[in-house]
Amino acid sequence: MTSPLTIALAQINPTVGDLAGNAAKIRAAARDAAAQGATLVIFSEMVLTGYPPEDLVYRASFQDAAMAAAERLAREPDIAHGPALIIGGLWREAGKLYNTALLLDGGKIAHRQYKYALPNYGVFDEKRVFASGPLPSPVRCRGVNLGLMICEDMWTPDVAARHAEAGADLLVVLNASPYELDKPGMRHAHAGARVEETGLPLRYVNQVGGQDELVFDGSSFVIDADGTEVVRLQDFVERLHIVGKAVHIEPKCDETESVYQAMVLGLRDYVNKNGFAGVVLGLSGGIDSALTAAVAVDALGAGRVRAVMMPSRYTSKESVEDAVECARLLGIPLDNIPIEPAMAAFDATLAEVFSGQQKDTTEENIQARIRGILLMAMSNKFGLMLLTTGNKSEMSVGYATLYGDMAGGFSVLKDVYKMRVYALAAWRNQQEGGAVIPERTLTRAPTAELRANQLDQDSLPPYAVLDAILERLIEREMAADAIIKEGFDAATVARVSRMLFAAEYKRRQAPPGVKITSMAFGRDRRYPLTNRFKDE
């Protein structure tokens, strides 16, 4: 059938709790869509409240304000006399709270549909805060029966089947689906399955933007009734698109670019939505801090990024040169604050109580903590958020110092393994404008430079081996014996496993960071601090 509706997909970036700001974004998109001839505009899941609102939804005042905002928006003259809108929000009925799709049409909320399938895994705990709605039926909108589904409703066949049986002409899916590796393919597989099962075309609108540790990549799409994808919107940017007869496929990021863009968007929105003037970070001459600085400049601009070099007696000439060159390439200021005076002061202060004790990692950690104090002082003085620069490989095995290099407000590389750090840095150097990370930084052996002639490989397995074992332990939840059967050294696997579980208390105190994998620390993987279980 030829639909009497001209549908616009509104892929926008809301902020949790900003009801007025989100309504303004909805209003602006609706006006633009109306000017282009749209008669229905589809927005993302909980776009009015922002997603995920987490325990904010327990506040009755927030519930009241969110429902009132939806009613006000429906009554606004431009909305009331413009295209119909399908927006995500929340609604309270009979003492229960629902994740809700709202149809605004003719100056009122013409229909409310409650989310049926509530996700309760990974980063989602919707069963904790929302009630499940009944299995829905289609809603009539300007001559078309719309089968509305809210995110998880599409991931099982029940809701789509019910809509098809009840006479839906079109499936409409509102989403707040966070980015992670391999997620786009999973979404398309489920959407394609629903189309194949029902024979109905499908419109899928996903949120875009960063919210704390989550990044939403957008990537909204349209699939025709024959299973052909005819529209795909660009990743990681806001988009408004009128669905027409012509195929419209925008550029899609490959895996490395998608990870980089997720980090850029996650950092930009965390800084901007929380009102920070900019960021400060320690630039050591190593690959992790160099990549973090590059992401920060791409996210915020060079004028909002400040770097600090804090050399000690163990800092090599090469590290100093590479930090200076990286700052030059990125166009950011680099302060130089030697930590030798502070190290001497701590040595003198602790001399009596440490008398007769051999130097060990205690003194190494003091150096890291001195740097943390200096960076936090600059953060406080200049109103800049401190970025930590550790990667997932290090955080997995506790190769980091509490209150030292772990100090900060946000971690760009928190969910990025070391080998991917190298791949991302190499990719960034190939982009338009030329290299921003010195070549030597990519080729030098990694080192914390907290003692003479120190290399990471003195304390850790080679990163290629370490990352492969960690990915199996963390993302795949494999037992040690199963990993060994794949050809990994038994002693190395046992050692990495011990370090992983022993470092849980450190990770619990780490700053938030961008979720990249299916098992990010903090959001997905939440192990007990006190835990005596070990694989036999």
Secondary structure, 3 states (H helix, E strand, C coil): CCCCCCEEEEECCCCCCCHHHHHHHHHHHHHHHHHCCCCEEECCCCCCCCCCCHHHHHCHHHHHHHHHHHHHHHHCHHHHCCCEEEEEEEEEECCEEEEEEEEEECCEEEEEEECCCCCCCCCCCHHHHCCCCCCCCCEEECCEEEEEEEHHHHCCHHHHHHHHHCCCCEEEEEECCECCCCHHHHHHHHHHHHHHHHCCCEEEEECEEEECCEEEEECCEEECCCCCEEEECCECCCEEEECCCCCEECCCCCHHHHHHHHHHHHHHHHHHHCCCCEEEEECCCCHHHHHHHHHHHHHHCHHHEEEEECCCCCCCHHHHHHHHHHHHHHCCCEEECCCHHHHHHHHHHHCCCCCCCCCCHHHHHHHHHHHHHHHHHHHHHHCEEEEECCCHHHHHHCCCCCCCCCCCCEECCCCCCHHHHHHHHHHHHCCCCCCCCCHHHHHCCCCCCCCCCCCHHHCCCCHHHHHHHHHHHHCCCCCHHHHHHCCCCHHHHHHHHHHHHHCHHHHHCCCCECCCCCCCECCCECCCCCCCCCCC
